[in-house]
């Protein structure tokens, strides 16, 4: 019993240490200013939240980095005029190239909404625009919903987030911890699904081919 108790204590300590280390790594990565990039894809998907997300997606659209943009998870009472004001897009550009999704209520819903939108237009690549702290979970959910789609992250560090020494700001630390705890189940689910798919593909590859009839 003492040995079993010792093993349980050591195991619990190891798991907690990994979780703490994972959180520190997560927080460090998502508060780091993103490197300059040149994202290009078939479509842009903006996950609603801070206003800068929509404005940034609109900037990418105006620069011709994709042919259409989906604003996913829009509040049902938010109309076209409000979205045009937030995005800074002219009405002609908005009407021709922007789609608005009202059904998503969470990140998984955003992924489902994007899957339907991308499938209808046969898009094989998407630029995903969301807050930097929200990007890891968004990519996990999008990878589950769109396993064959190329996802190009375009994170935005919110102005309210203290990118430098985040651990000195309780509100930022709480927000990062809450998002990290939400990210873990999504990441675990994605890992299991990928392992299952990999194993299933390996099994199919090892199956002997059928012999032609009559031989």
C-alpha positions in Angstrom: 0.0 0.0 0.0 2.8 2.4 0.8 4.5 1.7 -2.5 1.2 2.2 -4.4 0.6 5.5 -2.5 4.1 6.6 -3.3 3.6 5.8 -7.0 0.3 7.7 -7.0 1.8 10.8 -5.4 4.8 10.8 -7.8 2.4 10.3 -10.7 0.2 13.1 -9.6 3.2 15.4 -9.1 4.5 14.5 -12.6 1.2 15.3 -14.2 0.8 18.6 -12.4 4.4 19.6 -13.3 3.7 18.8 -17.0 0.5 20.9 -16.8 2.3 23.8 -15.2 5.1 23.6 -17.7 2.6 23.4 -20.6 0.8 26.5 -19.3 4.0 28.5 -19.1 4.9 27.4 -22.7 1.3 28.2 -23.9 1.3 31.6 -22.3 4.7 32.5 -23.6 3.8 31.6 -27.2 0.4 33.2 -27.4 1.6 36.5 -25.9 4.6 36.8 -28.3 4.1 39.3 -31.2 3.5 37.2 -34.3 6.2 37.2 -37.0 5.4 39.1 -40.2 3.9 36.8 -42.8 2.4 36.8 -46.3 -0.7 34.7 -45.8 -2.6 33.6 -49.0 -5.5 31.1 -49.2 -8.8 30.5 -50.9 -10.8 32.0 -48.1 -10.5 33.9 -44.8 -12.4 32.9 -41.7 -12.7 35.5 -38.9 -13.8 34.4 -35.5 -15.8 37.2 -33.8 -14.5 38.8 -30.6 -12.4 41.9 -30.4 -13.2 44.3 -33.2 -9.6 44.2 -34.5 -10.2 40.6 -35.8 -12.8 41.7 -38.3 -10.8 44.8 -39.3 -7.7 42.6 -39.8 -9.6 40.0 -41.9 -11.0 42.9 -44.0 -7.5 44.2 -44.6 -6.3 40.8 -45.8 -9.4 40.6 -48.1 -8.7 44.1 -49.5 -5.1 43.1 -50.2 -6.3 40.2 -52.3 -5.0 37.5 -50.1 -8.2 35.5 -50.5 -11.3 35.8 -52.6 -13.9 35.7 -49.9 -14.3 36.2 -46.1 -16.5 34.5 -43.6 -17.3 36.3 -40.3 -18.3 33.5 -38.1 -20.3 33.6 -34.9 -21.9 37.0 -35.4 -24.6 38.1 -32.9 -28.0 37.9 -34.6 -28.8 41.5 -33.9 -25.6 42.8 -35.5 -26.5 44.0 -39.0 -24.7 44.7 -42.2 -24.1 48.4 -41.4 -22.4 47.7 -38.1 -20.2 45.0 -39.7 -19.3 47.4 -42.5 -18.3 50.1 -40.0 -16.2 47.6 -38.0 -14.5 46.2 -41.0 -14.0 49.4 -42.9 -15.1 47.8 -46.1 -17.0 49.7 -48.8 -20.6 48.4 -49.4 -19.7 47.0 -52.8 -16.7 45.0 -51.5 -18.8 43.8 -48.5 -21.7 42.6 -50.7 -19.5 40.8 -53.2 -17.0 39.1 -50.9 -18.2 38.8 -47.3 -20.4 36.1 -45.8 -21.8 36.4 -42.3 -22.4 33.3 -40.1 -24.9 33.6 -37.3 -25.2 30.0 -36.1 -21.9 29.5 -34.2 -22.0 29.9 -30.4 -18.5 28.6 -29.6 -15.2 27.6 -31.2 -16.5 24.2 -32.2 -19.5 26.0 -33.8 -17.1 28.3 -35.7 -15.3 25.3 -37.1 -18.6 23.7 -38.2 -19.7 26.9 -39.8 -16.4 27.2 -41.6 -16.6 23.6 -42.8 -20.0 24.2 -44.4 -18.9 27.5 -46.0 -15.6 26.0 -47.3 -17.3 22.9 -48.6 -19.9 24.9 -50.5 -17.1 26.8 -52.3 -14.7 23.9 -52.6 -12.0 25.8 -50.7 -8.9 23.8 -49.9 -7.1 26.5 -47.8 -8.2 29.0 -45.2 -6.6 31.9 -43.3 -7.9 31.7 -39.7 -8.1 35.1 -38.0 -8.6 35.2 -34.2 -6.9 36.4 -31.0 -3.5 35.0 -30.3 -4.5 33.3 -27.1 -7.5 31.7 -28.9 -5.6 30.5 -31.9 -4.3 27.1 -30.5 -7.8 26.0 -29.6 -9.2 27.4 -32.8 -6.7 25.4 -34.9 -7.5 22.2 -33.0 -11.2 22.6 -33.5 -10.8 23.5 -37.2 -8.4 20.6 -37.7 -11.1 18.3 -36.3 -13.8 19.7 -38.6 -11.7 20.2 -41.7 -9.0 17.5 -41.6 -8.1 17.9 -45.3 -8.0 21.7 -45.4 -4.8 23.8 -45.2 -5.1 26.1 -42.2 -3.0 29.3 -42.1 -3.1 31.0 -38.7 -3.2 34.8 -38.5 -3.2 35.6 -34.8 -3.8 39.0 -33.4 -2.4 40.0 -29.9 -5.2 42.0 -28.2 -4.3 45.5 -27.1 -5.6 44.7 -23.6 -3.2 41.8 -23.2 0.1 42.5 -21.4 2.5 40.8 -23.8 5.5 41.6 -21.6 5.7 39.8 -18.2 2.1 38.5 -18.4 2.6 36.8 -15.0 2.6 40.2 -13.3 -0.9 41.0 -14.5 -3.5 38.9 -12.7 -6.3 39.5 -15.2 -4.1 38.5 -18.1 -2.9 35.4 -16.2 -6.5 34.3 -15.4 -7.6 34.8 -19.0 -4.6 32.7 -20.3 -5.2 30.0 -17.7 -8.9 29.8 -18.6 -8.1 29.5 -22.3 -5.3 26.9 -21.6 -7.8 24.7 -19.7 -10.3 24.9 -22.6 -7.5 24.1 -25.1 -6.4 20.9 -23.4 -9.5 18.8 -24.2 -9.5 20.0 -27.8 -5.9 19.2 -28.2 -6.4 15.8 -26.6 -9.3 15.0 -28.9 -7.3 16.0 -31.9 -4.4 13.8 -30.8 -6.7 10.8 -30.4 -8.4 11.4 -33.7 -5.1 11.7 -35.6 -3.7 8.6 -33.9 -6.8 6.7 -34.9 -6.7 7.9 -38.4 -3.0 7.1 -38.7 -3.6 3.6 -37.4 -6.6 3.1 -39.6 -4.6 4.2 -42.7 -1.7 1.9 -41.7 -4.1 -1.1 -41.4 -5.6 -0.3 -44.8 -2.1 -0.1 -46.4 -1.1 -3.4 -44.9 -4.2 -5.2 -46.3 -3.5 -7.5 -49.3 -4.9 -6.3 -52.5 -7.8 -8.2 -54.0 -6.8 -10.6 -56.8 -8.5 -10.1 -60.1 -11.4 -12.4 -60.8 -10.5 -15.6 -62.5 -6.8 -15.8 -61.4 
